[in-house]
Amino acid sequence: MKSLISGPLRSPARASPLATQTRQASEALLCDQVIEQQSSITGLPVSVSLSAAILFGDAGISVVWPDVLALAVIGLVFFAIALTRFRKSLTS
């Protein structure tokens, strides 16, 4: 059976505004999670928690040593990568 509505009067099926908002919210949440995971390797969250513990909590080394160790490891990894790239650029 042929549809009675054809041409410019027939509108394509569209999602409801609520479904569109829900989809956009879930995409934004996923994007936030990806950014949070990627930023955790830069050392910023560790340095912020370390600074806050020292400045506001009057914390000693016994409290902040895991953050100091994590920051040192992240720094060494980035330094090793930079050193490798620098040596490679000298030989090229």
Rosetta blueprint (number, residue, H / E / L):
1 M L
2 K L
3 S L
4 L L
5 I L
6 S L
7 G H
8 P H
9 L H
10 R L
11 S L
12 P L
13 A L
14 R L
15 A L
16 S L
17 P H
18 L H
19 A H
20 T H
21 Q H
22 T H
23 R H
24 Q H
25 A H
26 S H
27 E H
28 A H
29 L H
30 L H
31 C H
32 D H
33 Q H
34 V H
35 I H
36 E H
37 Q H
38 Q H
39 S H
40 S L
41 I L
42 T L
43 G L
44 L H
45 P H
46 V H
47 S H
48 V H
49 S H
50 L H
51 S H
52 A H
53 A H
54 I H
55 L H
56 F H
57 G H
58 D L
59 A L
60 G L
61 I H
62 S H
63 V H
64 V H
65 W H
66 P H
67 D H
68 V H
69 L H
70 A H
71 L H
72 A H
73 V H
74 I H
75 G H
76 L H
77 V H
78 F H
79 F H
80 A H
81 I H
82 A H
83 L H
84 T H
85 R H
86 F H
87 R H
88 K H
89 S H
90 L H
91 T H
92 S L
